[in-house]
Amino acid sequence: MRSLVVLPTYNEAENVLPLVRGVLDAAAELEVLVVDDGSPDGTGELVEDAMAGEPRLFLLQRGAKLGLGSAYLAGFRHGIEAGYDRILTMDCDFSHDPRYLPDLLAGMAHHDLMIGSRYVPGGGIANWPLHRRALSAFANVYTRLLLRLSVKDCTSGFRCYRREVLLHVNPFDVRGSGYSFLEEMVWRVARAGFAIGETPILFVDRTRGTSKINRKEIWRAAWHVFETAFRRAPVTRVDRR
């Protein structure tokens, strides 16, 4: 199995190389693609220098900040064209700990999409204030109810997709970005009849760098979920016979 971890970055110079090392040490099958949106702090240059001594590390340098959903799509396209069997996504701020990567990979033996989840038994959140915990919990309940999903953590970006899933649900037609991209993707995968699993993680708020989430993105995601609830998923159901 060839597995690619997609790391979207913007101004993550403090985190990117330690995280890449943690990912590569987590499992021998993993390779890393950093999708950098022209970070002015030199994130891309650090990765480019590190590539000289690490054959499992790759860089896709983009000229401007194009958004999280767009970065995921760029990573999916690279992974599909390069023939990877599994494509993973995670944050580059250590809120997603590389030590959980083997659990995601192990879950793929019985699932088509695995999610690192804060809201299943054993999962949790550290260092978040009460209002952020409440907002995240509400967003997931809201998404599950409107989109009729059984997934507990619909907004987690810590995921592992089977290649065939991405080919089937056509992520390049997803209308959302950021959180709304994540919510629509899990909706498409579930509606197509693929098996989705969750493994517990402890989500730890970043200690270095600056969060990219803002209030506008949160409201945009809420509206996108509402719109999505009233349209039909443009995918067919998987034939499991």
C-alpha positions as CSV (number, residue, x, y, z in Angstrom):
1,M,0.0,0.0,0.0
2,R,1.2,3.5,-0.9
3,S,-0.3,6.2,1.4
4,L,0.0,10.0,1.0
5,V,-0.5,12.5,3.8
6,V,-1.6,15.9,2.5
7,L,-0.5,18.8,4.7
8,P,-2.1,22.2,3.7
9,T,0.1,25.0,5.1
10,Y,0.1,28.8,5.4
11,N,2.7,30.3,7.7
12,E,3.6,27.1,9.5
13,A,7.4,27.5,9.5
14,E,7.5,26.6,13.3
15,N,5.6,23.4,12.8
16,V,6.1,22.0,9.4
17,L,9.4,20.1,9.6
18,P,8.8,18.6,13.1
19,L,5.4,17.4,12.0
20,V,6.7,16.0,8.7
21,R,9.3,14.0,10.7
22,G,6.5,12.7,13.1
23,V,4.4,11.6,10.1
24,L,7.2,9.8,8.3
25,D,8.2,8.1,11.6
26,A,4.6,6.9,12.2
27,A,4.5,4.3,9.4
28,A,6.9,3.2,6.7
29,E,4.2,3.3,4.0
30,L,3.5,7.0,4.5
31,E,4.7,9.8,2.2
32,V,4.0,13.5,2.7
33,L,2.9,16.2,0.3
34,V,3.0,19.8,1.7
35,V,0.6,22.1,-0.1
36,D,1.8,25.5,0.7
37,D,-0.1,28.7,-0.2
38,G,2.8,31.0,-0.7
39,S,3.6,31.4,3.0
40,P,5.5,34.6,3.6
41,D,7.2,33.1,6.6
42,G,9.2,30.7,4.4
43,T,7.3,27.5,5.1
44,G,7.7,26.3,1.5
45,E,11.4,27.1,1.4
46,L,12.0,25.0,4.5
47,V,10.2,22.0,3.0
48,E,12.1,22.5,-0.3
49,D,15.4,22.4,1.5
50,A,14.4,19.3,3.5
51,M,13.4,17.4,0.4
52,A,17.0,17.0,-0.6
53,G,17.5,14.5,2.2
54,E,14.1,12.9,2.3
55,P,12.7,11.0,-0.7
56,R,9.3,10.6,0.9
57,L,8.6,14.3,1.1
58,F,7.1,16.4,-1.7
59,L,6.1,20.1,-2.1
60,L,3.3,21.7,-4.1
61,Q,4.0,25.4,-3.9
62,R,1.0,27.7,-4.8
63,G,1.4,31.4,-5.3
64,A,-1.4,32.7,-3.1
65,K,-3.7,31.8,-0.2
66,L,-6.4,29.8,-1.9
67,G,-8.1,28.1,1.0
68,L,-8.2,24.8,2.8
69,G,-10.7,23.1,0.5
70,S,-8.6,24.1,-2.5
71,A,-5.5,22.7,-0.8
72,Y,-7.2,19.4,-0.2
73,L,-8.3,19.1,-3.8
74,A,-4.8,19.8,-5.0
75,G,-3.5,17.1,-2.7
76,F,-6.2,14.6,-3.9
77,R,-5.4,15.3,-7.5
78,H,-1.7,14.7,-6.9
79,G,-2.4,11.5,-5.0
80,I,-4.8,10.1,-7.5
81,E,-2.5,10.9,-10.5
82,A,0.5,9.5,-8.7
83,G,-1.3,6.2,-8.0
84,Y,-1.5,6.2,-4.2
85,D,-3.9,3.7,-2.6
86,R,-4.8,5.9,0.4
87,I,-4.8,9.7,0.8
88,L,-4.8,11.2,4.2
89,T,-5.4,14.8,5.4
90,M,-4.3,16.4,8.7
91,D,-3.6,19.8,10.1
92,C,0.0,21.1,10.3
93,D,-0.2,22.7,13.8
94,F,0.1,19.5,15.9
95,S,-3.6,19.5,16.8
96,H,-3.6,16.2,15.0
97,D,-0.9,14.1,16.5
98,P,1.0,11.8,14.1
99,R,0.8,9.0,16.7
100,Y,-2.8,8.3,15.7
101,L,-1.8,7.7,12.0
102,P,-1.3,3.9,12.5
103,D,-4.9,3.7,14.0
104,L,-6.3,5.4,10.9
105,L,-4.4,3.1,8.6
106,A,-5.5,0.0,10.6
107,G,-9.1,1.0,10.4
108,M,-8.9,1.0,6.6
109,A,-8.9,-2.8,6.7
110,H,-12.7,-2.6,7.2
111,H,-13.6,0.9,6.1
112,D,-13.4,3.2,3.1
113,L,-13.0,6.4,5.1
114,M,-11.5,6.7,8.5
115,I,-11.8,9.8,10.7
116,G,-9.8,10.8,13.7
117,S,-12.6,11.7,16.0
118,R,-12.9,13.9,19.1
119,Y,-16.5,12.7,19.8
120,V,-16.2,8.9,20.1
121,P,-15.4,7.2,23.4
122,G,-11.7,7.8,24.1
123,G,-11.6,11.0,22.1
124,G,-11.4,14.5,23.4
125,I,-10.2,18.1,23.2
126,A,-7.4,19.8,25.2
127,N,-6.7,23.5,25.7
128,W,-9.8,24.9,24.1
129,P,-11.9,27.5,25.9
130,L,-15.5,26.6,26.7
131,H,-17.0,28.7,23.9
132,R,-15.0,26.9,21.2
133,R,-15.9,23.5,22.7
134,A,-19.6,24.5,22.6
135,L,-19.4,25.8,19.1
136,S,-17.7,22.6,17.8
137,A,-20.1,20.3,19.6
138,F,-23.1,22.3,18.2
139,A,-21.6,22.3,14.7
140,N,-21.4,18.5,14.7
141,V,-24.9,17.9,16.1
142,Y,-26.3,20.4,13.6
143,T,-24.5,18.7,10.7
144,R,-25.5,15.2,11.8
145,L,-29.1,16.1,12.1
146,L,-29.5,18.1,8.9
147,L,-27.5,15.7,6.8
148,R,-28.7,12.6,8.5
149,L,-25.3,11.2,9.3
150,S,-24.2,8.8,12.0
151,V,-20.6,10.1,12.0
152,K,-19.8,11.8,15.3
153,D,-17.1,14.2,14.1
154,C,-18.1,15.6,10.8
155,T,-15.7,18.6,11.0
156,S,-12.5,16.7,11.7
157,G,-9.9,17.1,9.0
158,F,-7.9,14.2,10.3
159,R,-8.9,11.6,7.7
160,C,-7.9,8.7,5.5
161,Y,-9.7,8.1,2.2
162,R,-9.4,5.0,0.0
163,R,-8.5,6.0,-3.5
164,E,-11.6,4.4,-4.9
165,V,-13.8,6.6,-2.7
166,L,-12.3,9.8,-4.1
167,L,-12.7,8.6,-7.6
168,H,-16.4,7.7,-7.0
169,V,-17.7,10.8,-5.1
170,N,-15.8,13.4,-7.2
171,P,-14.5,15.8,-4.6
172,F,-13.6,18.2,-7.4
173,D,-17.3,19.0,-7.6
174,V,-17.7,19.9,-3.9
175,R,-19.1,23.4,-3.5
176,G,-17.8,24.1,0.0
177,S,-14.4,25.2,1.4
178,G,-12.9,24.9,4.9
179,Y,-15.2,23.3,7.4
180,S,-18.0,23.1,4.8
181,F,-15.7,21.1,2.5
182,L,-15.2,18.5,5.2
183,E,-18.9,18.3,6.0
184,E,-19.9,17.9,2.4
185,M,-17.2,15.3,1.8
186,V,-18.4,13.0,4.6
187,W,-22.0,13.5,3.4
188,R,-21.1,12.4,-0.1
189,V,-19.1,9.4,1.1
190,A,-22.0,8.3,3.4
191,R,-24.7,8.9,0.7
192,A,-22.6,6.8,-1.7
193,G,-22.8,3.8,0.7
194,F,-19.2,3.6,1.6
195,A,-18.2,2.4,5.1
196,I,-17.0,5.2,7.4
197,G,-15.2,4.5,10.7
198,E,-13.9,6.7,13.5
199,T,-11.0,6.2,15.8
200,P,-10.5,8.3,19.0
201,I,-8.0,11.2,19.1
202,L,-7.1,13.8,21.6
203,F,-7.3,17.1,19.7
204,V,-4.8,19.6,21.2
205,D,-5.1,23.3,20.4
206,R,-2.0,24.7,18.7
207,T,0.8,26.1,20.8
208,R,2.8,27.7,18.0
209,G,1.7,29.8,15.1
210,T,-1.8,31.4,14.5
211,S,-5.2,29.8,13.9
212,K,-6.6,30.4,10.4
213,I,-10.3,29.9,11.5
214,N,-12.5,32.9,11.7
215,R,-16.1,33.7,12.4
216,K,-17.0,34.2,8.8
217,E,-15.8,30.7,7.9
218,I,-18.0,29.2,10.7
219,W,-21.1,30.9,9.5
220,R,-20.4,30.0,5.9
221,A,-20.1,26.4,6.9
222,A,-23.4,26.5,8.8
223,W,-25.2,27.9,5.7
224,H,-23.6,25.4,3.4
225,V,-24.8,22.5,5.5
226,F,-28.3,23.9,5.4
227,E,-28.2,24.2,1.6
228,T,-26.7,20.7,1.3
229,A,-29.5,19.2,3.3
230,F,-32.0,20.2,0.6
231,R,-30.2,18.8,-2.4
232,R,-29.5,15.4,-3.7
233,A,-25.9,14.0,-3.6
234,P,-24.6,13.8,-7.2
235,V,-23.2,10.3,-6.7
236,T,-24.6,6.8,-7.1
237,R,-24.8,4.2,-4.4
238,V,-22.0,1.6,-4.2
239,D,-23.0,-1.9,-5.3
240,R,-21.5,-4.2,-2.7
241,R,-22.6,-7.5,-4.2
